[in-house]
């Protein structure tokens, strides 16, 4: 089955309010271009250097999402073009993104990554920490970022009841934090759900899903 067929099939099943991020990490530009020609304009990469290379090689009407863990010293490489940074899990990183965005006279949109999984390997902050950050004076001074939502990664497990609980934790956190609106924080996006569990994620309130293998095939 072709990438364009996979993409069209997937899109036909998605509710209108759900944004599809095509997870293109490890895939060659030719694969991304096939998805592009089928109408996909949002691509997610987990390594900044790969994203920079693809940004330079591909059409400029693409929105690039950084979905992997972000190292502060690499923010500068993507600051001129990145559309959304999903995995923001501390205030120091927000400050660095703000600094680099200012250098390019941009406002960069970010999602706060909430730790919902039981595994130690998953990054993210506690809901209380997220609440504290967005109400802090330090955060209010960051004029070149905007926190537009939350992101979470569920535990890698076949136990869908556990995954559902974790997704509901993120939705609950979103509902609580949504009431806090500041000049640089207005929560609208819940990014959760991947190839194996995006339907469940949407049922639990996700409006942005990150799908790779269902579009591009298994990881090479």
The 8 nearest C-alpha neighbors of each residue, nearest first, counted from 0:
[[1, 4, 2, 5, 3, 216, 214, 215],
 [0, 2, 4, 3, 5, 215, 214, 6],
 [1, 3, 5, 4, 215, 214, 6, 34],
 [2, 4, 6, 37, 1, 5, 34, 7],
 [5, 3, 1, 7, 6, 2, 8, 0],
 [6, 4, 2, 214, 8, 3, 7, 9],
 [5, 7, 3, 9, 4, 8, 214, 2],
 [8, 6, 10, 4, 9, 5, 11, 3],
 [7, 9, 5, 11, 6, 10, 4, 12],
 [8, 10, 6, 7, 12, 11, 5, 13],
 [11, 9, 7, 13, 12, 8, 6, 19],
 [10, 12, 8, 9, 13, 7, 14, 6],
 [13, 11, 10, 9, 14, 8, 7, 15],
 [14, 12, 10, 11, 15, 17, 9, 16],
 [13, 15, 16, 17, 12, 11, 10, 201],
 [16, 14, 17, 13, 18, 10, 206, 12],
 [15, 17, 14, 206, 18, 13, 207, 205],
 [18, 16, 206, 207, 15, 14, 19, 13],
 [19, 17, 207, 206, 208, 20, 16, 15],
 [18, 20, 208, 207, 21, 209, 17, 41],
 [19, 21, 209, 41, 42, 43, 208, 22],
 [22, 20, 42, 210, 211, 43, 23, 209],
 [23, 21, 211, 43, 210, 24, 42, 209],
 [22, 24, 26, 43, 21, 44, 42, 211],
 [23, 25, 44, 26, 22, 45, 43, 46],
 [26, 24, 23, 27, 219, 218, 49, 44],
 [27, 25, 24, 23, 30, 28, 31, 219],
 [28, 26, 29, 30, 25, 31, 23, 24],
 [27, 29, 31, 30, 32, 53, 26, 57],
 [30, 28, 32, 27, 31, 33, 26, 34],
 [31, 29, 33, 32, 28, 27, 26, 34],
 [30, 32, 28, 34, 33, 29, 35, 27],
 [33, 31, 35, 29, 34, 30, 36, 28],
 [32, 34, 30, 36, 35, 31, 29, 3],
 [33, 35, 37, 31, 32, 36, 39, 3],
 [36, 34, 32, 39, 38, 37, 33, 31],
 [37, 35, 33, 38, 34, 32, 39, 3],
 [38, 36, 34, 35, 3, 39, 33, 6],
 [37, 39, 35, 36, 40, 34, 3, 7],
 [40, 38, 35, 34, 37, 41, 36, 21],
 [39, 41, 61, 62, 35, 38, 42, 60],
 [42, 40, 62, 20, 61, 39, 63, 21],
 [41, 43, 21, 63, 20, 22, 64, 23],
 [42, 44, 22, 64, 65, 21, 66, 23],
 [45, 43, 24, 65, 46, 66, 50, 23],
 [44, 67, 46, 66, 65, 24, 47, 43],
 [47, 45, 49, 48, 44, 50, 67, 65],
 [46, 48, 50, 49, 51, 45, 77, 73],
 [49, 47, 51, 50, 46, 52, 76, 77],
 [50, 48, 52, 51, 46, 47, 53, 44],
 [49, 51, 47, 53, 48, 52, 44, 54],
 [52, 50, 54, 48, 49, 53, 47, 55],
 [53, 51, 49, 55, 50, 54, 48, 56],
 [52, 54, 56, 50, 55, 51, 57, 49],
 [55, 53, 51, 57, 52, 56, 50, 59],
 [54, 56, 52, 53, 57, 51, 58, 59],
 [57, 55, 53, 54, 52, 58, 28, 51],
 [56, 58, 54, 55, 53, 59, 28, 32],
 [59, 57, 60, 61, 56, 54, 55, 35],
 [58, 60, 61, 57, 54, 62, 55, 56],
 [59, 61, 58, 62, 40, 57, 41, 63],
 [62, 60, 40, 59, 41, 63, 58, 42],
 [63, 61, 41, 82, 40, 64, 42, 60],
 [64, 62, 82, 42, 81, 41, 43, 61],
 [63, 65, 43, 83, 82, 84, 66, 42],
 [64, 66, 84, 44, 43, 45, 67, 85],
 [65, 67, 85, 45, 44, 43, 64, 86],
 [68, 45, 66, 65, 69, 86, 46, 44],
 [67, 69, 86, 70, 66, 45, 122, 87],
 [68, 70, 67, 71, 86, 87, 74, 73],
 [71, 69, 72, 73, 68, 74, 92, 47],
 [70, 72, 73, 74, 92, 69, 95, 96],
 [71, 73, 70, 74, 75, 95, 69, 76],
 [74, 72, 75, 71, 70, 76, 47, 69],
 [73, 75, 76, 71, 77, 72, 78, 96],
 [76, 74, 78, 73, 77, 99, 72, 79],
 [77, 75, 74, 73, 78, 51, 47, 79],
 [76, 78, 81, 75, 79, 74, 80, 51],
 [79, 77, 75, 80, 100, 99, 76, 81],
 [80, 78, 77, 103, 81, 100, 76, 105],
 [79, 81, 78, 77, 82, 63, 54, 62],
 [82, 80, 63, 77, 78, 83, 64, 79],
 [81, 83, 63, 62, 64, 80, 108, 107],
 [84, 82, 64, 108, 109, 81, 85, 65],
 [83, 85, 109, 65, 64, 86, 110, 66],
 [86, 84, 110, 66, 109, 65, 87, 150],
 [85, 87, 112, 68, 66, 84, 88, 67],
 [88, 86, 111, 112, 85, 89, 110, 92],
 [87, 89, 123, 112, 124, 111, 86, 122],
 [90, 88, 92, 91, 87, 93, 124, 123],
 [89, 91, 93, 92, 94, 132, 88, 138],
 [92, 90, 94, 93, 89, 95, 71, 96],
 [91, 93, 95, 94, 90, 89, 71, 96],
 [94, 92, 90, 96, 91, 95, 97, 89],
 [95, 93, 97, 91, 92, 96, 98, 90],
 [94, 96, 98, 92, 97, 93, 99, 91],
 [97, 95, 93, 99, 98, 94, 100, 92],
 [98, 96, 143, 94, 100, 95, 144, 99],
 [99, 97, 95, 101, 96, 100, 94, 102],
 [98, 100, 102, 96, 101, 97, 75, 78],
 [101, 99, 105, 97, 103, 102, 98, 78],
 [100, 102, 104, 98, 103, 99, 143, 105],
 [101, 103, 99, 100, 104, 98, 105, 78],
 [104, 102, 100, 101, 105, 79, 99, 78],
 [103, 105, 101, 102, 100, 106, 143, 99],
 [106, 104, 100, 103, 101, 107, 143, 102],
 [105, 107, 143, 144, 100, 108, 145, 104],
 [108, 106, 144, 105, 100, 145, 143, 109],
 [107, 109, 145, 83, 144, 146, 147, 106],
 [110, 108, 84, 146, 83, 85, 145, 147],
 [111, 109, 85, 149, 148, 146, 150, 147],
 [110, 112, 149, 87, 88, 150, 113, 86],
 [111, 113, 150, 123, 86, 88, 87, 151],
 [112, 114, 123, 124, 151, 125, 115, 150],
 [115, 113, 123, 124, 116, 125, 122, 151],
 [114, 116, 165, 113, 153, 151, 152, 117],
 [117, 115, 154, 153, 118, 114, 152, 165],
 [116, 118, 154, 119, 115, 153, 121, 114],
 [119, 117, 120, 116, 121, 154, 155, 153],
 [118, 120, 121, 117, 122, 116, 114, 154],
 [119, 121, 118, 122, 117, 116, 154, 123],
 [122, 120, 119, 118, 123, 116, 114, 152],
 [123, 121, 114, 120, 88, 124, 112, 68],
 [122, 124, 114, 113, 112, 88, 121, 125],
 [123, 125, 113, 114, 88, 128, 112, 126],
 [124, 126, 128, 127, 113, 114, 129, 123],
 [125, 127, 129, 128, 172, 130, 113, 124],
 [128, 126, 130, 125, 129, 131, 124, 132],
 [127, 129, 131, 125, 130, 126, 132, 124],
 [130, 128, 126, 132, 131, 127, 133, 125],
 [129, 131, 127, 128, 132, 133, 126, 134],
 [130, 132, 128, 134, 129, 133, 135, 127],
 [133, 131, 135, 129, 134, 130, 128, 138],
 [132, 134, 130, 135, 131, 138, 129, 184],
 [133, 135, 131, 132, 130, 136, 138, 139],
 [136, 134, 132, 138, 137, 133, 131, 139],
 [135, 137, 139, 138, 140, 134, 133, 132],
 [138, 136, 135, 140, 139, 141, 132, 90],
 [137, 139, 140, 135, 136, 141, 133, 132],
 [138, 140, 136, 137, 141, 135, 183, 133],
 [139, 141, 138, 137, 142, 136, 183, 143],
 [142, 140, 138, 139, 143, 97, 144, 94],
 [141, 143, 144, 140, 183, 97, 106, 139],
 [144, 142, 106, 97, 141, 101, 100, 105],
 [143, 145, 107, 106, 97, 108, 142, 141],
 [146, 144, 183, 108, 184, 147, 109, 107],
 [145, 147, 184, 109, 110, 108, 148, 183],
 [148, 146, 186, 185, 187, 110, 145, 109],
 [149, 147, 188, 186, 110, 187, 189, 146],
 [148, 150, 110, 111, 189, 112, 190, 188],
 [151, 149, 190, 112, 189, 110, 191, 111],
 [150, 152, 113, 191, 112, 115, 114, 153],
 [153, 151, 191, 116, 115, 154, 150, 114],
 [152, 154, 116, 162, 165, 115, 155, 151],
 [155, 153, 116, 156, 117, 118, 162, 152],
 [156, 154, 153, 157, 118, 116, 162, 152],
 [155, 157, 158, 154, 159, 162, 161, 153],
 [158, 156, 159, 155, 162, 161, 160, 154],
 [157, 159, 156, 160, 161, 162, 155, 163],
 [158, 160, 162, 161, 157, 163, 156, 196],
 [161, 159, 163, 162, 158, 164, 165, 157],
 [160, 162, 164, 159, 163, 158, 165, 154],
 [163, 161, 159, 165, 164, 160, 153, 166],
 [162, 164, 160, 166, 161, 165, 159, 167],
 [165, 163, 167, 161, 162, 166, 168, 160],
 [164, 166, 168, 162, 115, 167, 163, 153],
 [165, 167, 163, 169, 168, 164, 162, 203],
 [168, 166, 170, 164, 169, 165, 203, 171],
 [169, 167, 165, 171, 166, 170, 172, 164],
 [168, 170, 172, 166, 167, 171, 173, 165],
 [171, 169, 167, 173, 172, 168, 174, 204],
 [170, 172, 168, 174, 173, 169, 167, 175],
 [173, 171, 169, 175, 170, 174, 176, 168],
 [172, 174, 170, 176, 171, 175, 177, 169],
 [175, 173, 171, 177, 172, 176, 170, 178],
 [176, 174, 172, 173, 177, 178, 171, 179],
 [175, 177, 173, 178, 179, 174, 172, 130],
 [178, 176, 174, 186, 179, 175, 173, 180],
 [177, 179, 176, 180, 175, 174, 186, 185],
 [180, 178, 177, 176, 181, 185, 184, 134],
 [181, 179, 185, 184, 178, 177, 182, 186],
 [180, 182, 184, 183, 179, 185, 139, 133],
 [181, 183, 184, 180, 139, 185, 145, 142],
 [184, 182, 145, 181, 146, 144, 142, 185],
 [185, 183, 146, 181, 145, 180, 182, 147],
 [186, 184, 147, 180, 146, 187, 181, 183],
 [185, 187, 148, 147, 177, 188, 184, 146],
 [186, 188, 148, 147, 185, 189, 177, 149],
 [187, 189, 148, 186, 147, 190, 206, 149],
 [190, 188, 205, 149, 206, 148, 150, 207],
 [191, 189, 207, 150, 208, 205, 188, 149],
 [192, 190, 151, 208, 205, 150, 200, 189],
 [191, 193, 197, 200, 208, 196, 209, 190],
 [192, 194, 210, 209, 197, 196, 195, 208],
 [195, 193, 210, 213, 196, 197, 212, 211],
 [196, 194, 193, 197, 192, 198, 213, 210],
 [195, 197, 199, 192, 193, 198, 194, 200],
 [196, 198, 192, 200, 193, 199, 194, 201],
 [199, 197, 201, 200, 196, 202, 192, 195],
 [198, 200, 202, 197, 196, 201, 203, 163],
 [201, 199, 197, 192, 203, 198, 205, 202],
 [200, 202, 205, 204, 198, 203, 199, 197],
 [201, 203, 199, 200, 204, 198, 205, 197],
 [204, 202, 200, 201, 167, 205, 166, 199],
 [203, 205, 201, 202, 170, 200, 206, 189],
 [206, 204, 201, 189, 200, 191, 207, 190],
 [205, 207, 17, 189, 18, 16, 188, 190],
 [208, 206, 190, 18, 17, 205, 19, 189],
 [209, 207, 192, 19, 191, 190, 193, 20],
 [210, 208, 20, 193, 22, 21, 192, 19],
 [209, 211, 194, 193, 21, 22, 208, 20],
 [212, 210, 22, 214, 213, 21, 215, 23],
 [211, 213, 216, 217, 215, 214, 194, 210],
 [214, 212, 211, 194, 216, 215, 210, 5],
 [213, 215, 5, 212, 6, 211, 2, 216],
 [214, 216, 212, 2, 211, 213, 217, 30],
 [217, 215, 212, 213, 214, 218, 211, 2],
 [216, 218, 212, 219, 215, 213, 211, 214],
 [219, 217, 216, 212, 25, 215, 26, 211],
 [218, 217, 25, 26, 216, 215, 24, 212]]
